[in-house]
Amino acid sequence: MLFIAAAVMMVLRPATFPREQRLLALLAAGFLAVHAVIPSQNLRYIVSADPFVRLVVATFLVNELRDRPRILLAALLVNTFVELKLFHEIFIAGGVYDPVSQNLLRALRMVP
């Protein structure tokens, strides 16, 4: 959701974001658009977009919250907690050693 917010803000206020950041968002959106139309909806393929989406969100947060370091720190801590929870849920509790789609979805209880 933050990626969508970042993309919308970059479209509405392009002058407040560096060119490189806007191009990175365009690249991430391109990855997502291409994978949205691929007939095989496999998590293994969409994972290539993940680092670009994360970079867009991180640079967006830093750009928007530069003058509010406490809020930025809180956002980083929340993200850290979520990532650690997901890691624990998938790899520790779920026992996933091979992160293919079925194993990831099973560990997150998204498939029977």
C-alpha positions in Angstrom: 0.0 0.0 0.0 2.9 2.3 0.7 4.2 1.7 -2.8 0.9 2.8 -4.2 0.9 5.9 -2.0 4.5 6.7 -3.1 3.6 6.3 -6.8 0.6 8.5 -6.5 2.6 11.2 -4.7 5.3 11.0 -7.3 2.7 11.6 -10.0 1.0 14.4 -8.1 4.2 16.1 -7.0 7.0 15.1 -9.3 9.1 18.1 -8.6 9.5 17.1 -4.9 11.1 13.8 -5.8 14.5 13.3 -7.4 14.5 12.0 -11.0 16.3 8.8 -9.9 13.6 8.0 -7.4 10.8 8.5 -10.0 12.6 6.3 -12.5 13.0 3.6 -9.8 9.3 3.8 -9.1 8.6 3.5 -12.8 10.9 0.4 -13.0 9.1 -1.2 -10.1 5.7 -0.4 -11.6 6.9 -1.9 -14.8 7.9 -5.2 -13.1 4.5 -5.4 -11.4 2.6 -4.6 -14.6 4.5 -7.3 -16.6 4.0 -9.9 -13.9 0.3 -9.0 -13.6 -0.4 -10.2 -17.2 1.8 -13.3 -17.1 -0.5 -16.3 -17.2 1.5 -18.2 -14.6 0.9 -16.5 -11.3 3.9 -17.9 -9.5 5.5 -16.2 -6.5 8.9 -17.2 -7.8 8.5 -14.8 -10.7 7.1 -11.8 -8.9 9.9 -11.8 -6.3 12.1 -10.0 -8.8 10.0 -6.9 -8.2 10.3 -7.0 -4.4 13.6 -5.2 -4.0 12.6 -2.4 -6.3 9.3 -1.9 -4.5 11.1 -1.9 -1.1 13.6 0.7 -2.4 10.8 2.9 -3.7 9.0 2.8 -0.3 12.2 3.3 1.7 13.2 6.4 -0.3 9.7 7.7 -0.3 9.5 7.5 3.5 12.9 9.1 3.9 11.9 11.9 1.5 8.6 12.5 3.2 9.6 12.1 6.8 13.1 13.8 6.6 12.0 16.5 8.9 10.2 14.1 11.3 12.9 11.7 12.5 10.8 10.2 15.3 8.0 9.2 12.9 10.6 7.9 10.4 12.2 5.8 13.2 8.8 4.5 14.3 8.1 3.5 10.6 11.4 1.7 10.4 10.8 -0.1 13.7 7.3 -1.3 12.6 8.8 -2.5 9.3 11.5 -4.4 11.1 9.0 -6.0 13.4 6.8 -7.1 10.4 9.8 -8.5 8.5 11.0 -10.4 11.6 7.5 -11.8 12.2 7.3 -13.0 8.6 10.8 -14.5 8.7 9.9 -16.4 11.9 6.5 -17.5 10.6 7.9 -18.8 7.3 11.3 -20.1 8.1 11.3 -21.0 11.8 7.7 -22.0 12.6 6.8 -23.0 9.1 10.0 -25.0 8.6 10.5 -23.7 5.0 13.9 -24.5 3.6 13.1 -24.1 -0.1 11.1 -20.9 -0.6 8.9 -22.0 -3.5 5.4 -20.7 -3.8 3.7 -23.8 -2.2 6.0 -23.8 0.8 5.7 -20.0 1.4 1.9 -20.1 1.1 1.6 -23.1 3.3 3.8 -21.6 6.0 1.6 -18.4 6.0 -1.6 -20.7 6.1 -2.8 -19.2 2.8 -3.5 -22.6 1.2 -4.9 -25.8 2.8 
